[in-house]
Amino acid sequence: MSIPEKKLKNGFSLPEFGIGTWGMGGKGHRNYLNDDKVDVAAIRAAIELGVTCIDTAEMYAGGHAEELVGRAIQGFDRSSLRIITKVFVNHLSYDDTLSACKASLKRVGTEYFDMYLLHGYVADVPLTETMRAMDTLKAEGLIRNIGVANFGADHLAEAQALTENRIVYDQVHYNLEFREPERKGLLEYCQANDVLLAAWRPVQKGALLENPPGIVLEMCKKYQKTPAQIAINWLISQDNVITLAKSSSVEHLKDNLGAVGWRMEPEDIERLRSEYPDQRDVSDAVPLG
Ligand SMILES: NC(=O)c1ccc[n+]([C@@H]2O[C@H](COP(=O)([O-])OP(=O)(O)OC[C@H]3O[C@@H](n4cnc5c(N)ncnc54)[C@H](OP(=O)(O)O)[C@@H]3O)[C@@H](O)[C@H]2O)c1
């Protein structure tokens, strides 16, 4: 299948759905007991099913997730893929950002990243220094686009003012339950300023699917879709919003792919926005910085 892309007015586009890799190969550190073959096979299955956008980070599994991505993409046409990775918050000085990117390139076994993200905002390294490093990486052709993760609107605007390139992407915790990007004006900012908002944790690690509330079941019936498909489609039916879900299970992946290529009606987006129960104002994992 072909996954539709969301295109910004400035011409940049990405598929509305991509695969995430948090938890593949370990969490904050490599887990040597992890069945890496399952994770590599899951990424390969995703690509074979039409997924082209893969999200990873130097921090995931202590760099090992990037190595798994590198193994998984072997034999596929690199130019058809969009590989996104992130410099972690302890590497945001000018020199460290350059070295971190080069180390990530080596682990993935690629000559460039389609998108390189600051993994979060930190106050202890001047943003001007990190953005200068991002501009250098872009000028050297090692990264094709610059983005951020977990940035609130103010810091996104600040970062934009400090780079000669366009910031086209902010990756943040957003789903039916966790509404921080709405509550803090980031969604509105991205829509007004031509930035893609990539929602991470779209099914809240599966928790949103365990006992779906009545409003979700009603939508499942109306659209003949599963709870995962409703949760993901609610995100990507909104302007400027795309998403990434992780699945080591191919069955989960196929379920999630049923969320793409169609749109929920605007009144249903708004009903889910207002009627979904027990919403949370702030991320329980990485609040906006
Ligand atoms: N920038 C950041 O700070 C940040 C933070 C967190 C995440 N992310 C990115 O966003 C990606 C997605 O977020 P996430 O992995 O935290 O959460 P997620 O995609 O909401 O959930 C992944 C978990 O849910 C399960 N799952 C997925 N689809 C399912 C389905 N249809 N039915 C039942 N279970 C399902 C997966 O199980 P199986 O693996 O068994 O299939 C996995 O355990 C990450 O992998 C990462 O790339 C970025």
The ligand as a Gaussian input file, in Angstrom:
#p B3LYP/6-31G(d) Opt

LIG

0 1
 N       10.573000      12.086000      20.729000
 C       10.333000      11.413000      21.835000
 O       10.689000      11.836000      22.951000
 C        9.604000      10.114000      21.736000
 C        9.108000       9.527000      22.912000
 C        8.439000       8.318000      22.796000
 C        8.258000       7.744000      21.553000
 N        8.783000       8.316000      20.425000
 C        8.685000       7.665000      19.095000
 O        7.336000       7.385000      18.814000
 C        7.174000       5.997000      18.569000
 C        5.789000       5.529000      19.009000
 O        5.604000       5.700000      20.418000
 P        5.701000       4.499000      21.476000
 O        6.454000       3.370000      20.904000
 O        6.187000       5.082000      22.735000
 O        4.182000       4.115000      21.714000
 P        3.032000       3.467000      20.803000
 O        3.427000       3.415000      19.387000
 O        1.767000       4.169000      21.188000
 O        2.917000       1.996000      21.384000
 C        3.802000       0.948000      21.075000
 C        3.350000      -0.265000      21.907000
 O        1.978000      -0.524000      21.656000
 C        1.826000      -1.805000      21.082000
 N        0.922000      -1.663000      19.928000
 C        1.146000      -0.934000      18.795000
 N        0.094000      -1.041000      17.963000
 C       -0.792000      -1.873000      18.579000
 C       -2.053000      -2.387000      18.203000
 N       -2.622000      -2.077000      17.046000
 N       -2.687000      -3.230000      19.073000
 C       -2.111000      -3.547000      20.271000
 N       -0.910000      -3.092000      20.678000
 C       -0.260000      -2.262000      19.830000
 C        3.200000      -2.270000      20.639000
 O        3.283000      -3.673000      20.820000
 P        4.242000      -4.604000      19.912000
 O        5.595000      -3.983000      19.873000
 O        4.164000      -5.921000      20.615000
 O        3.627000      -4.680000      18.541000
 C        4.106000      -1.538000      21.601000
 O        4.224000      -2.242000      22.809000
 C        8.338000       5.370000      19.366000
 O        8.580000       4.031000      19.050000
 C        9.436000       6.321000      19.060000
 O        9.992000       6.068000      17.780000
 C        9.426000       9.517000      20.503000

